[in-house]
């Protein structure tokens, strides 16, 4: 436990009062950090120490929850009778020789009280709270599934065989040799992270490179995972692919990814769906499309023809007399499922077929049609002068 932190006046370190707003605290920190940053003051140890001090102060005061706990600590120990009390405090209790660190250790050993308060506030100490590794969320897992066009329309439950990251089965994710005892990581002092400068007045918290965020380290690494704490797990799961899924769509299945560590939540599974093409149907948004061949006489004289639907009974399509090639008819509610539970439409496009071979009767009939001169002006507009 860094008990000496509790005796520092972080407000004075940043040159603000305890009534300062968060914006004023941030402004003061940036100004001081910029003026004392090691990159701008090479070789100046005094400014280097000042930079560390203002960064430490801002780490507490810049976080509203930490600041609240810090103010509670100041209120408790502002008497100044403790050895190393807050600057400017009055001697109201504790007496000479009273050690604040002893009080914190005593409270920590008894469970709760001041030890917990300081542990929450300053994190990275060696108290009871830091002896437990933090829960870590499991890794997200990616997979690919290929389904039929019909299954994409109706939805389908598929079985997936997954191999994902999981806690090592021998050390259970600790990274230490089974049977050995861990100790607080000396790199991050049990915080699980270290502070790295980003240049200028900015710094970020990064996962401790030595303990990997677990806060504890072992002198002997697990021989199975070589200290990583991770292994692999193979399993089969049932995944529901919703109706109306599109080719290339990414489906998220919450909690179906890699297992968490130290009680952490599992990750998610992301399934990229590949939809196989259909022999007859294609897709345009939520609508299905279908090319419907019709004969010359059906297009010219009109007809009622049956066309298929995907996964349902055929429907009758009324083709009016004089229907041109390429005309599209809409059959409502026979398309893909939508998120709101309704369905798109079936778009049936007429493709007029010209017979490649004619028998004698058909040839005579078409010759008579030509002789009637019905289409004699068909290309007249091509020769009109503009």
Secondary structure by P-SEA (a helix, b strand, c coil): cccccccccccccccccccccaaaaaaaaaaaaaacccccccccaaaaaaaaaaaaaaaaaacaaaaaaaaaaaaacccccccccccccccccccccccaaaaaaaaaaacccaaaaaaaacccccccccccccbbbbbbbbbbbbbccccccccbbbbbbbbbbbccccccccccccccccccccccccccbbbbbccccbbbbcccccccccccccccccccccccccccccbbbbbbbccccccbbbbbbcccccccccbbbbbbbbbbbbbbbbccccccccbbbbbbbbcccccccbbbbbbbcccccbbbbbbccccccbbbbbbccccccccccbbbbbbbbbbbbbbccccaaaaaaaaaaaaacccccccccccccc
